[in-house]
Amino acid sequence: MLEILYNDYIAAAVNTMGAELWSLKRREDDREFLWQGDKEIWPRRAPILFPVTGALKDGKIRIAGKDRQIPMHGFARDYEHEVISADAEHLRLRFTGNETTEEIYPYHYELEITYQLAGRRLDQTALVRNTGSETMYFSIGFHTGFFCPPGRTGSASDCVLRFADAENPLCYDKTNDGLITGTKSPLHAAENRIPAAGGTFPDTLILDHPKSSYMELFNTVTHEYVRVHMKAFPYLLVWSNRADVPFVCIEPWYGLPDLFNADGSIEKKTAILALSPGETFTCTQEIEISPPGQAENLHGESFAGAVK
């Protein structure tokens, strides 16, 4: 089921399956900024990653002395989330697991995902609450895909990934099966930017503790952008699976893929979070889209209309 949010500037749709952002449009010209999924390219749009982020060594993890097969990026994205509250600019959803997920992740918890519109920004907050009687271990992240170029105006070859501040962050080195090696290499971002096309992808960049408060996908010709404010997230991933880059995912994470030599126990997993009984953890990504009129429409078309 889709839930619709809107204000004067943007309209968003959220799928209760996975609490996944489904659409993000600029109302003035009906421009879609969120990748709309394509089973031939990448069928998802903006999944929530919980309780693991990335790949596990051999596809399993040991919890309470037992090996558990948890899918890559976890399972929260594959189940219905209950709507707790909703109005025109706000939506809160909750997932507490089920018999199937308890077999592979035997903790008691509440996962709440909240969407809040604020001007030209959509704030997306994840809250994890430990409702059990023992320490729970988890990772969490956002995996939001955006059309490249932003707003589907112009060419991907004109687009860059641009940091808010001067950056030369370290990137985790990876194995062919998506695990990290434990070593890092510098990412050289000339003038705080990385080309979106021309050799950056297909690949996954795993940035360690970037200094910038945001990263944006920016069209250097039209000046359209979509900006992801990362706040205190320790890791930022950037991914596309095609060299022609029809989309780019900008992904703040609290967590990492497994080390290639991980011992398999969840307590020792790299970058794992621990939450004592009764405690909560929250994190927020903020998605900001450019106003209209950044540059003249390249094709002389008219784009009237708004989401109803």
Backbone bond lengths (Angstrom), bond angles and torsions (degrees), N, CA, C in turn:
res aa  C-N    CA-C-N  psi(-1)  N-CA   C-N-CA  omega(-1)  CA-C   N-CA-C  phi
1 M - - - 1.454 - - 1.529 109.54 -
2 L 1.319 116.18 139.31 1.451 121.25 179.26 1.521 110.56 -98.82
3 E 1.321 115.70 135.26 1.461 123.70 172.30 1.525 107.41 -108.96
4 I 1.338 117.22 135.21 1.456 122.15 -175.10 1.525 110.23 -109.50
5 L 1.329 115.80 131.82 1.466 123.33 173.97 1.517 108.35 -118.95
6 Y 1.328 116.83 147.58 1.465 118.71 178.25 1.524 110.34 -160.68
7 N 1.322 114.58 151.55 1.454 122.43 167.08 1.526 106.96 -137.11
8 D 1.304 118.19 -159.17 1.463 120.02 -177.27 1.525 112.83 -71.14
9 Y 1.336 117.80 -18.23 1.460 120.88 -169.69 1.519 114.54 -112.81
10 I 1.323 116.96 -38.67 1.458 119.89 -175.49 1.527 110.22 -136.50
11 A 1.307 114.61 156.92 1.461 122.36 174.05 1.518 108.09 -129.99
12 A 1.322 115.76 136.60 1.462 121.01 -178.70 1.525 109.20 -128.46
13 A 1.311 115.68 146.03 1.460 122.22 171.51 1.523 107.72 -118.65
14 V 1.325 116.16 138.29 1.460 122.64 179.73 1.521 108.06 -125.04
15 N 1.326 116.23 129.54 1.457 122.26 177.34 1.528 108.58 -88.32
16 T 1.330 116.97 124.93 1.463 119.03 178.71 1.526 111.62 -65.66
17 M 1.336 118.25 -20.64 1.464 120.61 171.06 1.532 107.67 -71.05
18 G 1.297 115.25 107.72 1.456 120.32 -179.54 1.512 115.12 80.97
19 A 1.349 118.40 0.71 1.474 121.98 -174.59 1.528 110.26 52.75
20 E 1.341 115.99 38.67 1.458 122.19 -169.99 1.525 111.35 -92.73
21 L 1.315 116.24 129.96 1.457 120.81 172.28 1.520 108.45 -59.16
22 W 1.341 116.96 130.55 1.452 121.82 -170.27 1.528 112.17 -115.51
23 S 1.317 116.62 -24.26 1.461 120.90 179.83 1.518 108.39 -159.77
24 L 1.327 116.50 145.99 1.462 122.37 175.15 1.521 107.47 -144.40
25 K 1.339 115.63 102.71 1.458 121.13 -173.81 1.529 111.22 -115.48
26 R 1.315 113.75 146.82 1.466 120.78 169.47 1.525 107.45 -85.32
27 R 1.320 117.43 123.16 1.462 119.99 -170.49 1.525 113.09 -71.45
28 E 1.337 117.38 -31.08 1.466 118.06 -175.25 1.524 113.14 -61.19
29 D 1.338 117.07 -33.81 1.462 119.09 -177.61 1.531 112.94 -131.84
30 D 1.326 116.62 9.53 1.469 122.18 175.62 1.529 112.59 63.62
31 R 1.318 117.65 26.06 1.463 121.96 179.40 1.530 110.67 -76.49
32 E 1.329 116.23 130.27 1.465 122.90 176.95 1.522 109.38 -91.14
33 F 1.344 116.70 127.52 1.463 121.53 178.98 1.532 112.28 -104.64
34 L 1.314 117.94 -23.08 1.466 121.02 -177.23 1.519 110.29 -87.23
35 W 1.331 115.88 133.33 1.457 121.57 173.38 1.527 109.29 -52.78
36 Q 1.337 117.57 134.54 1.452 121.85 -173.05 1.526 114.76 -100.25
37 G 1.321 116.53 11.00 1.458 119.58 175.86 1.515 112.23 77.52
38 D 1.315 115.83 140.74 1.468 122.58 178.16 1.518 105.97 -155.78
39 K 1.321 117.01 116.92 1.466 119.76 -174.65 1.514 112.67 -64.03
40 E 1.349 117.11 -18.80 1.452 120.16 177.54 1.529 112.20 -85.84
41 I 1.321 117.31 -13.40 1.475 121.01 -176.93 1.532 109.78 -119.72
42 W 1.340 116.51 -68.58 1.472 122.94 174.13 1.521 106.38 -154.04
43 P 1.339 118.34 114.61 1.460 120.37 -170.59 1.521 114.73 -76.83
44 R 1.307 117.93 -17.64 1.462 119.83 -177.44 1.528 110.34 -89.04
45 R 1.341 114.74 174.03 1.456 120.00 -178.05 1.524 112.53 -124.68
46 A 1.331 116.44 -53.27 1.473 119.45 -176.74 1.526 109.90 -157.96
47 P 1.320 118.26 62.10 1.469 120.08 -174.88 1.529 113.31 -68.41
48 I 1.333 113.96 149.65 1.468 122.47 170.74 1.523 107.87 -87.39
49 L 1.323 116.48 130.03 1.465 121.43 -177.71 1.530 109.13 -100.50
50 F 1.325 117.12 116.43 1.464 123.45 179.77 1.526 107.61 -168.21
51 P 1.330 118.94 138.07 1.461 129.53 6.00 1.540 114.14 -97.48
52 V 1.336 117.64 10.69 1.461 120.51 173.33 1.521 107.97 -130.06
53 T 1.324 114.60 155.98 1.458 121.56 175.74 1.524 107.68 -121.92
54 G 1.333 115.99 125.61 1.450 119.44 -179.94 1.517 112.53 83.83
55 A 1.339 113.66 -166.56 1.464 120.85 -173.75 1.524 111.70 -86.59
56 L 1.323 115.34 148.13 1.460 122.69 171.27 1.521 109.35 -101.64
57 K 1.324 116.28 146.12 1.454 119.99 176.45 1.528 109.26 -62.23
58 D 1.331 115.85 124.40 1.466 123.29 -178.20 1.529 112.40 60.74
59 G 1.346 117.04 15.95 1.455 121.55 176.48 1.516 115.04 70.93
60 K 1.335 117.74 18.96 1.465 119.10 -176.83 1.519 111.13 -143.61
61 I 1.336 114.32 163.16 1.454 120.96 178.14 1.528 107.84 -145.20
62 R 1.316 117.08 148.48 1.462 121.31 -176.69 1.528 110.45 -99.11
63 I 1.335 114.72 121.23 1.463 121.67 178.42 1.518 107.91 -129.00
64 A 1.330 116.13 128.44 1.466 122.00 -179.17 1.521 111.53 53.91
65 G 1.341 115.72 40.86 1.454 121.88 174.86 1.511 115.52 78.28
66 K 1.337 117.90 7.19 1.461 121.51 -177.19 1.518 110.41 -127.16
67 D 1.333 116.36 134.99 1.465 120.50 176.36 1.526 109.72 -73.10
68 R 1.343 115.24 131.38 1.468 121.52 -178.07 1.534 108.88 -122.54
69 Q 1.316 116.30 137.35 1.464 122.15 179.23 1.537 108.60 -92.60
70 I 1.315 116.26 96.58 1.463 121.10 177.71 1.522 108.29 -103.35
71 P 1.329 117.84 130.41 1.470 119.47 -178.17 1.526 111.78 -62.25
72 M 1.329 115.91 156.91 1.461 120.75 172.22 1.522 108.87 -53.24
73 H 1.321 117.29 133.22 1.468 125.19 -179.49 1.522 112.95 70.38
74 G 1.324 118.64 6.78 1.456 120.33 175.45 1.511 113.70 84.20
75 F 1.341 115.39 -163.11 1.462 120.69 -171.36 1.521 114.11 -126.41
76 A 1.314 119.46 -8.19 1.474 120.20 -175.71 1.520 111.86 -60.04
77 R 1.315 117.09 -28.83 1.468 121.78 -178.93 1.525 113.26 -69.85
78 D 1.329 117.69 -13.90 1.470 121.86 -171.50 1.519 113.85 -106.92
79 Y 1.343 118.21 10.72 1.453 121.24 -178.69 1.526 110.57 -132.13
80 E 1.350 114.58 155.87 1.455 120.77 175.99 1.532 110.33 -66.61
81 H 1.336 114.41 140.06 1.452 121.71 173.86 1.531 108.39 -110.93
82 E 1.315 116.04 138.25 1.463 121.59 -177.01 1.529 110.79 -79.39
83 V 1.327 116.67 134.34 1.459 121.08 175.29 1.524 108.55 -77.04
84 I 1.331 116.84 122.10 1.461 122.74 -179.23 1.519 110.89 -96.63
85 S 1.336 116.87 -41.18 1.460 121.10 177.62 1.513 108.41 -154.94
86 A 1.343 115.34 151.80 1.458 119.53 -177.90 1.518 110.05 -159.65
87 D 1.325 115.47 141.90 1.456 122.14 165.68 1.524 106.94 -148.00
88 A 1.327 117.97 -166.41 1.465 120.30 -172.97 1.519 113.14 -61.32
89 E 1.334 117.65 -32.76 1.460 120.29 -174.14 1.519 113.61 -117.69
90 H 1.318 117.71 7.64 1.464 121.02 -172.07 1.521 109.77 -144.93
91 L 1.345 115.10 142.61 1.462 121.12 176.01 1.519 108.72 -149.76
92 R 1.344 116.18 131.98 1.469 120.51 176.47 1.522 108.58 -127.86
93 L 1.346 115.51 129.67 1.461 122.24 -178.37 1.521 109.47 -125.13
94 R 1.340 115.50 156.75 1.464 120.41 -177.00 1.520 110.57 -138.02
95 F 1.346 114.45 142.26 1.458 122.38 174.13 1.518 107.97 -133.66
96 T 1.335 116.80 132.67 1.464 120.76 -177.25 1.521 112.18 -124.29
97 G 1.306 117.83 14.07 1.453 120.49 179.86 1.519 111.86 83.89
98 N 1.328 115.42 179.18 1.466 122.20 179.97 1.526 107.85 -155.95
99 E 1.328 116.71 -175.96 1.467 119.44 -176.91 1.518 111.98 -60.45
100 T 1.330 116.92 -36.91 1.465 120.43 -179.07 1.519 110.81 -67.83
101 T 1.325 117.69 -46.34 1.465 119.77 -177.55 1.527 111.81 -72.14
102 E 1.325 117.34 -29.43 1.466 119.45 179.04 1.522 112.01 -66.24
103 E 1.329 117.15 -25.89 1.456 120.36 177.36 1.527 111.56 -66.60
104 I 1.327 116.75 -33.66 1.463 119.52 -177.13 1.527 112.84 -104.24
105 Y 1.339 116.79 -13.78 1.470 120.48 -179.65 1.534 107.19 -145.15
106 P 1.348 116.99 84.44 1.466 121.53 -167.26 1.524 114.63 -84.41
107 Y 1.319 116.71 46.69 1.458 121.93 174.75 1.524 108.95 -110.26
108 H 1.335 115.66 158.76 1.457 121.56 175.84 1.527 107.71 -107.53
109 Y 1.322 115.46 128.48 1.464 119.50 -170.97 1.522 109.67 -159.39
110 E 1.306 115.26 167.21 1.462 123.68 165.60 1.519 107.65 -124.17
111 L 1.316 115.81 130.71 1.459 122.32 173.17 1.518 106.90 -111.73
112 E 1.320 116.61 116.84 1.461 120.94 178.68 1.530 108.96 -114.38
113 I 1.317 115.51 133.39 1.458 122.41 175.97 1.528 107.38 -117.94
114 T 1.330 116.14 123.20 1.455 121.81 -178.47 1.517 109.96 -117.92
115 Y 1.327 115.21 134.31 1.465 122.77 174.15 1.523 108.44 -112.75
116 Q 1.336 115.96 134.38 1.457 120.96 179.93 1.518 109.28 -141.23
117 L 1.334 116.99 124.60 1.455 121.22 175.78 1.523 109.77 -83.87
118 A 1.341 115.23 142.90 1.464 121.48 177.82 1.520 107.59 -149.81
119 G 1.339 117.15 94.78 1.454 120.37 -176.75 1.522 110.68 63.00
120 R 1.323 116.69 -125.11 1.470 121.51 179.34 1.527 111.71 -93.03
121 R 1.313 116.64 24.98 1.458 121.77 -175.69 1.519 110.26 -127.78
122 L 1.331 114.68 143.86 1.456 122.29 171.93 1.520 107.49 -115.91
123 D 1.336 116.65 118.48 1.458 121.90 177.81 1.526 108.89 -96.08
124 Q 1.318 115.34 132.69 1.463 122.10 -177.21 1.526 107.75 -125.62
125 T 1.329 116.45 112.48 1.459 121.95 -175.38 1.519 110.42 -113.63
126 A 1.319 115.50 132.62 1.464 121.56 173.91 1.523 108.20 -108.17
127 L 1.313 115.79 131.54 1.466 122.45 176.39 1.517 108.52 -123.20
128 V 1.326 116.31 130.54 1.458 121.96 174.76 1.521 107.64 -117.27
129 R 1.316 116.02 127.60 1.469 121.85 179.30 1.530 108.55 -120.89
130 N 1.324 116.94 127.72 1.458 121.55 177.11 1.522 108.22 -84.60
131 T 1.328 116.64 107.87 1.463 121.36 179.79 1.526 111.81 -98.62
132 G 1.316 116.63 5.84 1.458 121.21 -179.12 1.516 112.65 -93.55
133 S 1.324 114.87 -168.69 1.467 121.58 -176.07 1.527 112.32 -111.00
134 E 1.346 116.89 7.68 1.453 120.52 179.03 1.527 109.63 -136.99
135 T 1.320 116.63 162.60 1.465 120.87 177.74 1.520 109.77 -61.96
136 M 1.334 116.00 133.83 1.459 120.43 175.70 1.524 108.99 -108.54
137 Y 1.325 115.77 150.04 1.463 122.89 -178.56 1.530 108.33 -121.69
138 F 1.321 115.47 137.16 1.468 118.70 -175.69 1.520 110.23 -163.08
139 S 1.316 114.66 164.35 1.461 124.41 166.19 1.514 107.28 -125.94
140 I 1.329 116.03 159.89 1.456 119.75 179.70 1.517 109.33 -151.72
141 G 1.328 116.46 147.10 1.459 119.27 179.87 1.517 111.64 -164.36
142 F 1.317 115.13 166.49 1.463 123.38 174.54 1.524 108.49 -108.32
143 H 1.330 115.95 148.75 1.471 121.96 -173.83 1.528 108.41 -138.36
144 T 1.333 115.85 59.07 1.459 121.49 -169.87 1.519 111.01 -87.45
145 G 1.341 115.34 128.14 1.451 121.63 178.91 1.519 111.56 -99.61
146 F 1.330 116.51 139.26 1.458 121.98 -179.37 1.527 109.81 -126.04
147 F 1.335 115.21 141.96 1.457 118.88 173.65 1.525 110.07 -57.62
148 C 1.311 115.59 139.31 1.462 122.35 173.16 1.527 107.24 -123.16
149 P 1.339 117.16 110.95 1.463 128.74 12.58 1.535 113.04 -79.83
150 P 1.350 117.43 158.56 1.461 120.52 179.74 1.524 111.94 -58.71
151 G 1.320 115.90 136.56 1.444 120.29 -178.42 1.509 113.97 68.36
152 R 1.330 116.56 7.36 1.477 123.40 178.97 1.525 111.32 59.09
153 T 1.328 116.79 35.19 1.461 122.35 178.43 1.521 108.74 -116.41
154 G 1.332 117.82 121.94 1.452 121.35 178.31 1.505 112.45 95.96
155 S 1.336 115.67 -149.98 1.457 121.99 -173.04 1.520 111.11 -126.64
156 A 1.335 116.14 144.02 1.464 120.24 176.74 1.524 111.64 -61.59
157 S 1.316 117.09 -29.04 1.474 120.11 -179.12 1.524 112.24 -66.69
158 D 1.333 117.31 -17.20 1.464 121.29 178.17 1.525 112.73 -91.82
159 C 1.338 116.80 1.14 1.467 120.50 -171.77 1.522 112.06 -99.82
160 V 1.322 114.38 147.30 1.453 121.66 175.82 1.524 108.57 -133.16
161 L 1.317 115.12 157.28 1.456 122.24 168.10 1.520 106.52 -96.98
162 R 1.325 115.81 119.09 1.459 119.84 -169.22 1.531 109.93 -120.57
163 F 1.330 115.09 130.42 1.456 121.17 176.61 1.524 110.57 -83.10
164 A 1.325 115.94 155.15 1.455 120.67 176.50 1.521 111.52 -68.10
165 D 1.335 117.11 -34.08 1.462 122.34 -174.06 1.520 109.94 -128.86
166 A 1.309 115.19 170.45 1.467 120.44 176.02 1.526 109.07 -60.65
167 E 1.312 115.88 126.28 1.461 121.59 -174.16 1.517 110.93 -139.37
168 N 1.311 115.57 138.52 1.457 122.86 161.69 1.522 106.58 -139.86
169 P 1.336 115.88 68.25 1.460 119.22 -172.38 1.518 112.44 -71.70
170 L 1.325 114.46 163.73 1.453 120.69 173.40 1.524 109.41 -89.55
171 C 1.325 114.98 140.88 1.471 122.34 177.52 1.523 109.11 -112.03
172 Y 1.330 115.80 137.19 1.457 119.92 175.69 1.530 110.21 -68.89
173 D 1.326 115.74 133.03 1.455 120.73 173.00 1.533 108.88 -76.35
174 K 1.344 116.21 146.64 1.455 121.15 -172.12 1.525 111.35 -126.61
175 T 1.322 114.52 156.66 1.455 120.98 170.71 1.529 108.36 -88.33
176 N 1.320 116.36 173.23 1.463 120.06 -179.76 1.522 113.32 -67.70
177 D 1.331 117.39 -19.77 1.460 119.57 179.52 1.521 112.92 -101.37
178 G 1.340 117.11 19.61 1.456 120.98 170.51 1.510 116.13 86.58
179 L 1.327 118.40 6.15 1.465 121.22 175.64 1.526 109.41 -87.26
180 I 1.321 116.81 162.53 1.465 119.92 177.51 1.524 109.50 -98.79
181 T 1.323 114.78 149.90 1.468 120.19 -174.97 1.523 112.67 -90.32
182 G 1.329 117.36 -17.51 1.458 121.01 -174.74 1.517 112.79 98.15
183 T 1.336 117.53 -9.75 1.461 120.99 175.62 1.528 109.45 -105.41
184 K 1.334 115.38 161.61 1.463 121.22 -178.36 1.520 109.26 -133.64
185 S 1.326 114.73 151.71 1.460 121.79 177.42 1.519 108.87 -127.71
186 P 1.326 117.99 146.72 1.464 119.89 179.93 1.521 111.29 -70.10
187 L 1.328 114.84 140.60 1.464 121.49 173.03 1.523 106.79 -101.30
188 H 1.298 116.51 116.88 1.463 120.31 -177.37 1.525 108.96 -88.76
189 A 1.322 114.76 108.46 1.459 121.74 -178.15 1.521 108.20 -106.02
190 A 1.331 116.87 91.23 1.458 121.18 -179.22 1.524 109.76 -63.36
191 E 1.329 115.83 127.44 1.461 121.89 -178.73 1.527 111.72 53.50
192 N 1.344 115.46 37.51 1.463 122.92 175.76 1.524 113.37 65.86
193 R 1.333 117.73 23.07 1.452 119.05 -175.91 1.524 111.77 -138.87
194 I 1.341 113.88 154.92 1.460 122.93 177.11 1.522 106.83 -125.67
195 P 1.326 119.79 132.22 1.470 119.74 177.31 1.533 110.77 -62.03
196 A 1.315 116.27 136.82 1.460 119.50 176.57 1.525 110.77 -76.46
197 A 1.318 117.11 -32.26 1.461 122.20 177.83 1.532 108.64 -117.35
198 G 1.325 116.17 173.85 1.456 119.36 175.41 1.504 114.80 86.19
199 G 1.350 116.85 31.25 1.462 119.23 171.84 1.508 116.00 116.63
200 T 1.326 118.72 -13.24 1.463 120.05 177.99 1.524 111.06 -66.81
201 F 1.320 117.43 -39.58 1.465 123.06 -178.30 1.529 109.61 -120.31
202 P 1.347 118.51 160.77 1.463 126.61 5.26 1.526 112.33 -78.66
203 D 1.304 115.65 132.09 1.459 122.12 179.84 1.519 107.86 -174.51
204 T 1.327 115.09 170.99 1.452 122.30 171.12 1.520 107.93 -122.00
205 L 1.318 116.41 123.76 1.459 121.99 173.20 1.520 107.78 -98.94
206 I 1.326 116.74 124.90 1.461 122.03 178.54 1.524 107.05 -112.98
207 L 1.327 116.62 101.90 1.460 122.09 -174.05 1.520 109.97 -91.69
208 D 1.305 115.66 131.81 1.462 122.38 -178.04 1.523 110.27 -94.34
209 H 1.341 115.55 114.21 1.466 122.87 174.43 1.535 112.75 47.80
210 P 1.331 117.51 60.73 1.464 118.51 174.65 1.526 110.80 -61.82
211 K 1.323 116.52 147.71 1.464 121.54 -177.97 1.522 112.01 -81.20
212 S 1.305 117.36 -27.18 1.462 121.69 -172.91 1.525 112.25 -67.82
213 S 1.317 114.91 149.20 1.459 120.75 177.54 1.522 111.63 -81.08
214 Y 1.332 117.73 -17.56 1.459 120.05 177.00 1.517 110.30 -154.08
215 M 1.338 114.52 161.55 1.455 123.36 165.88 1.522 107.26 -125.26
216 E 1.331 116.91 142.32 1.451 120.25 178.39 1.520 110.68 -128.26
217 L 1.333 114.16 148.16 1.457 122.00 167.97 1.520 105.70 -92.50
218 F 1.336 117.00 115.71 1.463 122.26 -166.55 1.518 109.94 -127.24
219 N 1.328 116.19 131.45 1.452 121.84 175.18 1.528 108.63 -92.05
220 T 1.319 116.59 115.56 1.467 121.12 -174.26 1.525 113.08 -70.78
221 V 1.336 117.27 -14.63 1.468 121.21 179.82 1.528 110.89 -96.27
222 T 1.331 117.06 -52.29 1.470 120.33 -176.87 1.526 113.09 -86.78
223 H 1.338 116.99 -18.57 1.467 124.36 -176.88 1.532 112.79 67.53
224 E 1.318 117.01 15.04 1.458 119.96 169.97 1.528 108.44 -70.71
225 Y 1.342 116.19 147.47 1.464 118.74 178.36 1.515 110.43 -151.98
226 V 1.317 114.46 158.17 1.453 122.75 163.69 1.519 105.43 -128.19
227 R 1.316 115.78 131.00 1.470 122.36 -169.76 1.522 109.13 -121.76
228 V 1.324 116.24 129.28 1.461 121.77 178.37 1.524 108.56 -109.86
229 H 1.326 115.65 111.54 1.470 121.85 176.34 1.529 107.84 -82.43
230 M 1.330 115.33 126.73 1.470 120.77 -168.49 1.511 113.17 -102.99
231 K 1.325 117.79 -15.83 1.457 123.14 -177.37 1.535 110.45 49.30
232 A 1.330 117.53 -122.09 1.465 120.22 -170.03 1.524 113.79 -97.43
233 F 1.324 118.09 15.06 1.465 118.72 -178.42 1.532 110.35 -61.17
234 P 1.337 117.23 134.28 1.467 118.94 -178.44 1.524 114.33 -79.47
235 Y 1.340 117.51 -20.65 1.466 120.20 -176.11 1.529 109.21 -133.32
236 L 1.321 114.40 143.89 1.454 120.94 177.37 1.515 107.97 -131.35
237 L 1.320 116.06 125.40 1.462 121.08 177.76 1.524 109.40 -109.76
238 V 1.317 115.57 144.82 1.453 122.69 176.03 1.519 106.35 -130.09
239 W 1.344 115.53 128.98 1.469 118.44 -172.00 1.516 111.44 -148.33
240 S 1.327 115.60 142.04 1.450 123.62 161.45 1.518 106.97 -148.75
241 N 1.325 116.42 151.06 1.465 118.68 -176.05 1.521 112.84 -105.27
242 R 1.334 116.90 12.98 1.450 120.17 -179.79 1.522 110.70 -134.52
243 A 1.334 116.34 140.89 1.463 120.33 177.90 1.525 111.88 -68.04
244 D 1.353 117.30 -27.39 1.463 119.25 179.01 1.525 112.38 -84.58
245 V 1.311 117.73 -4.16 1.472 126.06 166.88 1.534 113.03 52.47
246 P 1.342 118.75 64.93 1.467 118.19 172.93 1.522 113.18 -72.62
247 F 1.344 115.98 -17.82 1.460 120.80 177.22 1.525 108.60 -148.48
248 V 1.331 115.11 160.36 1.460 121.99 172.54 1.524 107.83 -136.05
249 C 1.321 116.79 134.27 1.456 121.78 173.65 1.526 109.49 -98.02
250 I 1.314 116.21 129.39 1.471 123.63 173.53 1.521 105.55 -112.70
251 E 1.346 117.29 118.03 1.456 121.15 -162.13 1.535 112.45 -132.01
252 P 1.318 118.72 97.47 1.474 119.72 171.26 1.534 109.94 -74.83
253 W 1.329 115.83 132.13 1.467 121.10 -177.88 1.524 111.24 -129.21
254 Y 1.331 114.66 146.01 1.456 123.22 158.46 1.525 105.50 -107.41
255 G 1.315 116.62 86.75 1.454 121.54 -177.61 1.514 110.47 148.85
256 L 1.315 115.51 169.04 1.460 122.47 -179.54 1.528 109.34 -144.23
257 P 1.338 117.76 161.24 1.465 119.20 167.54 1.532 109.88 -61.94
258 D 1.306 115.78 164.76 1.464 120.19 177.12 1.528 111.53 -64.22
259 L 1.335 115.03 150.97 1.453 120.28 165.05 1.531 109.43 -66.90
260 F 1.325 116.29 150.44 1.471 119.82 -178.75 1.522 111.80 -62.32
261 N 1.348 117.35 -24.78 1.466 121.05 -179.59 1.526 111.94 -113.09
262 A 1.326 116.99 27.40 1.468 120.72 -179.70 1.525 111.00 -58.72
263 D 1.341 116.13 145.36 1.465 119.00 -179.28 1.529 112.14 -82.83
264 G 1.339 117.12 -6.51 1.461 120.36 172.36 1.505 116.01 96.31
265 S 1.333 119.40 -11.77 1.462 120.32 -178.20 1.521 110.01 -85.46
266 I 1.323 116.28 139.38 1.458 119.59 -175.77 1.527 111.42 -66.84
267 E 1.340 117.62 -32.39 1.458 120.23 -178.89 1.528 112.23 -64.24
268 K 1.333 117.21 -28.75 1.461 121.65 -177.84 1.524 112.83 -101.83
269 K 1.321 117.18 5.89 1.458 120.16 -179.02 1.520 110.89 -62.59
270 T 1.323 116.78 139.86 1.456 121.83 -179.50 1.525 110.69 -58.95
271 A 1.329 116.16 130.33 1.466 124.66 173.93 1.531 112.98 63.78
272 I 1.336 118.16 21.89 1.460 120.64 -179.57 1.531 109.87 -71.35
273 L 1.323 115.82 147.65 1.456 122.39 174.64 1.520 109.24 -98.93
274 A 1.340 116.58 145.73 1.459 122.34 178.11 1.528 108.77 -123.06
275 L 1.320 115.63 135.57 1.456 121.28 -176.65 1.525 108.84 -131.85
276 S 1.318 115.55 121.14 1.462 120.75 -179.52 1.528 110.59 -75.56
277 P 1.329 117.49 161.06 1.469 120.17 179.64 1.530 111.41 -54.13
278 G 1.328 115.33 133.57 1.460 121.13 178.51 1.511 115.07 84.61
279 E 1.338 118.32 -11.41 1.455 120.90 -178.37 1.525 111.17 -84.51
280 T 1.343 115.02 159.97 1.452 121.43 175.73 1.521 109.87 -127.03
281 F 1.317 114.74 155.74 1.467 123.54 175.31 1.520 107.20 -131.50
282 T 1.341 116.58 137.10 1.462 120.02 176.79 1.521 110.41 -133.63
283 C 1.331 115.59 151.14 1.453 122.37 172.94 1.524 107.68 -150.96
284 T 1.331 116.29 151.01 1.458 121.39 -174.91 1.517 110.50 -136.42
285 Q 1.325 116.03 131.63 1.460 120.55 165.02 1.528 107.69 -108.45
286 E 1.328 115.38 144.16 1.457 121.37 179.31 1.525 108.26 -118.80
287 I 1.340 115.83 125.74 1.461 121.48 -178.45 1.524 108.27 -108.03
288 E 1.313 116.27 120.21 1.456 122.69 -178.03 1.524 109.27 -116.73
289 I 1.335 117.02 134.95 1.462 120.07 178.34 1.524 109.89 -115.57
290 S 1.321 115.38 152.18 1.455 121.24 -175.71 1.528 110.57 -70.04
291 P 1.339 117.25 151.26 1.463 120.54 173.64 1.523 110.25 -72.16
292 P 1.323 117.83 163.03 1.469 119.78 177.62 1.518 110.85 -70.91
293 G 1.343 114.97 165.55 1.460 119.74 176.42 1.507 114.52 78.41
294 Q 1.345 117.06 18.90 1.454 120.18 176.91 1.527 110.70 -63.68
295 A 1.292 115.94 -33.77 1.472 121.72 174.69 1.517 106.44 -156.47
296 E 1.302 116.87 162.96 1.449 119.32 178.66 1.519 109.87 -65.30
297 N 1.320 115.77 144.53 1.456 120.96 176.90 1.530 109.34 -57.14
298 L 1.333 115.34 126.75 1.461 119.17 -173.09 1.512 113.82 -66.52
299 H 1.311 117.41 -20.78 1.461 119.55 -174.45 1.529 112.53 -112.72
300 G 1.331 117.88 5.28 1.448 120.97 178.20 1.504 112.92 67.77
301 E 1.340 116.89 23.89 1.459 119.65 -178.58 1.524 110.16 -88.61
302 S 1.327 115.00 164.80 1.452 120.90 174.29 1.527 108.14 -107.47
303 F 1.340 116.95 132.99 1.450 120.47 -177.67 1.531 109.55 -125.00
304 A 1.302 116.72 60.51 1.458 120.77 177.01 1.523 109.41 -76.87
305 G 1.319 114.69 158.31 1.457 118.82 173.28 1.505 111.99 121.87
306 A 1.307 116.01 166.18 1.453 122.01 -179.89 1.519 108.21 -154.81
307 V 1.318 114.79 158.57 1.456 119.66 176.23 1.512 108.91 -68.80
308 K 1.310 117.23 132.93 1.467 121.42 -179.90 1.505 110.02 -88.19
